[in-house]
Amino acid sequence: MKKINTIIAACTLMLVSMSTSAISDSSNFAGPYIGLQGSSIGAGVAGRQSGGVDTVNESTTASVGKTGLAVGYEAGYAIPVGSMFLLDVGGTFIDGALSLRSSSTDIAGTDDVKFVVSDFYTIYAAPTLVLSDTSSLYVKIAKSEAAVAVQGDITDPGSLSGDTFAVGTRTVLDSGIFIRAEAGMTDYNAITSSGKGTAVPTSGGPGGISANKNFNADADLAYGAISIGFRF
């Protein structure tokens, strides 16, 4: 988070310094808008399992460095702050998922667990510098959340939340149609869960996953996105 705050401060300073040479009109960008977003997402996931009451040899596997395409939606409102600045506030929803699977080498299938993270929501504020009558540059600061589902004899870890930082450009045509290009990253909080010990084993022995066994996963996202929409 400290690294993200440093980058945000540097980019905000860049916007302020560039404003002295910009000749533009913020009213061309002001008002409500909606858009359709296409994203290329890179997911980094680190997972761990620890604890337990037996001596079974176990291992953890995780989906790390995977990329994929996702479709999202955005809506917002750009508020003029002087002739060359705007404050863009809004939200996005991305329909996509990433997963972390932890598997035991024991033949008891109840030791296998899986986390699935999906339905990514973001609420953002984007200080924007207008560069010309059609082009603008912005930094985006956002709060992001996602749903977490589990498979296996483990407790539900609840939703996932994190901080998002992005930079991008937005071009608005006279017709109101706009094109946005953006790159960003999200640092999510850790997923934590533990065994419940309630599932029926497939090959004898104690039932399910011991309550003393803990599962942890850290998820980070990097993305590039192109949005096409309409400013009203």
C-alpha positions, 0 to 999 in steps of 0.5 A: 500500500505504501508503494501505491501511495507513492505512485499516486502522489507522483502522478498527481504532482505530474498532473498539476505541473502539466496544467500550466501549459494545457489549453482546454475546456473541462465542460467537454468532458463533464456530465454522466456517462456509461461504458462497456469495458474489455480487460486483460487481467493478470492474476498473481496468487500465493497460497499456503496451508498449515497446521493439522493433527496428522502426519500426512504428507501434504502439498499446496498448488496455486494458479500464479501468473495466469492471464485472461480476458474479461468484460466489464461495465462502468458508469460515472459522473465527471465534475468540472473543477475549474477550466482544466480539471475534473473529478471523475467519480464512478464504479465498475463491475468486471465479470471474471474469476480466478482460483486457488486450489490446495490438494493433499497427497492423501487419498482422502478427497475431503482434504482438497479445497478451492477458493474462487474469487469472482464478481469484481466491483470497484468504486473510484475517484479519478482526478483528471487533467484536460489536455485538449478539447477531446483528450484528458489524462487521469489517475484513478484511486479506487476501493475494490471488492470481490466475492469469494466462494469455497469448495471443500470442508472449510469455513467461508472467508467472506468477501475480498477487498483491496485498493486499486490504482490506475492511470489512463487517458479518455478521449471524448468526441463531439457526438458524446462517444468516448474511448478510455485506455487504462492500466492499473493494479489492485492489492487485495487483503488476504483470504483466510480460512480453516477446516471444519472437520465435518465432511465424511471421509472417503477412506476412513479416518477422521472426518473432513479437514481438521479445525487446526488446519489453516488456509491462506491466500494473497491475490493481486491483479494487474490489468489493462482495459479499453472502454467505449461508452457515451457521455450524456 
